[in-house]
Structures are given as structure tokens and as C-alpha cells.
Amino acid sequence: MTQQLLQKALDALEWADNGYKEGEPIQAAIQAAIAELRAAIDAPVEPVAQPSQAGEPCEWTLDDDESGTWASSCGELWSFIDGGPAENRVAYCHHCGKRAAINAKGADHG
């Protein structure tokens, strides 16, 4: 879908570029944007990382009840405005991709 959006933007810029005379300052900006969009369209698409199912889960423990901050065993901190990881349906760690295991002692406070 991103490629389609880039192509639509490129098509719009190419159409706009046709309305200006050679050498106008706006035309140089449009042509630079066209070149960047073409490069983005032609760039290889990197695969999206899939959550890791193997090994131990990433354990999440309530770090600070007042701020709603949770510490993960992979070393990251996560904050929730309302509720905790269970209430916000966290299934995987946002950092390491492992299945999130919510520490029961912290879950009562979220």
C-alpha cells in the first residue's frame, strides 16, 4: 500500500510539473521531490519483523504504579495512560517481539 501512495504522490507531482515553465524555482523543487519519490518507489521493501515465539517469554513487571510504567525483561520501559498491559491487550513485547508474560504481582496495580 505504501508503494501505491508513493506512486499517487509521484503522479500528482508530475502533473503539477507540467504546468510550469523550465527554470521556474517551483519547478526545481517539484523535480527534486519527483526524484526522491522515484527513489523511494524503486527502493527494496524491507520485510516486517515477525514476533518471536521461541524461547522464554518477555516478562513485564509493574515498575511504577503512579506513572503506570512497566519494565520488560528485555530492558525496556512501557507506560500506559489507562490500565496496564492486560487492559491494553498486550500480547507481544513491543521491543523484542517475544510473547509478553504479565507478572501477576504487577497486574493487580495496572
N, C-alpha and C positions, 0 to 999 in steps of 0.2 A: 504494500500500500504506500509506503514512503516513496518508492520509485515513481508511482503514479502521481503523487502530489508534486514531486520534483519536476516531472515531465509537464504537468499543467502549468506550473510556475514558469518553466522554460518557454512553453508555447505563448504564454501571455507576454513575457518579456520580448520574445522575437516579434510578436505582433506590434508591440509598442515601439520597438526599434525601427520598424518600417516607417513610422510617422515623423522621423527626424532626419534632417539633412546631415550629410557627412561632416564631421568636425565639430558639431554642437557639443558642448560639455555634457549635457544629459546623455547623449548617445554613447560617450565613452563609459559612463557609469553603467548604462544598460548593457553594453557589450562585455564589461568586466563581470557583471552579475550572470550573464549568459554563459560565459566561460566557466565560472565557478559551478553553476548548476550542471553544465555538461560533465564536468569532472566528478561531481557528486553522483550523477546518474551512472557514469561509467565505472565508478569505484566498486570493488568487490564488496558484497554484503557479508558482514561477519555474522556467524551463527550465534544465536542466543543461547547462553549457558543454561543447561537444564539442572534442576535441583538434584543434589546428590542423595541417593537413597542408601548408599553403602556405609557401613561403619556405624559408629556411635552417633546418636542424635546430638544436636546442639542444645545444651541446657540453658534455659532462660530463668533467671532469678531476680526477684524484685530488689533493686539496688537502693532506690529512694522513693518511699511511699508518697511523700509530699509532692514530688515533681512527676510521679508516675514513670520513673526511669527504670528500665530493666537491663541487666547485664547478661550478655550471652557468653557461653563458654569459649567462643571463638575470639572474644576480646572486644566486642562492640557494645555500645550502649544504645538503647532504643527508648524513646519517650512516647507516651500516649496521652492525648488530651483528655480522652474519656475512656475509662476502663483500662484493661490490661491486654495482654496478648490473646487470652481466651475470648474476651468480649469482642476483640477486633479480628477474630478468626485467623490468627497467625498459624499457618501450618508449616512453613519453612522459614529458616533464618534468612533474613534479607542480605546478610553478608556472605556466609559460607555456603548457603544453599542446602544444608542438611535439614532433615525434619526437626522442627522445634519441639523440645520437651520442656513443658512449663513446670517449674519447680513448685510443688504443692504448697510449701510454706509461703511463697510469694503470691500465689494465685488468690489467696483469700483477701489480700490487700488491694488488688487491682481494681 
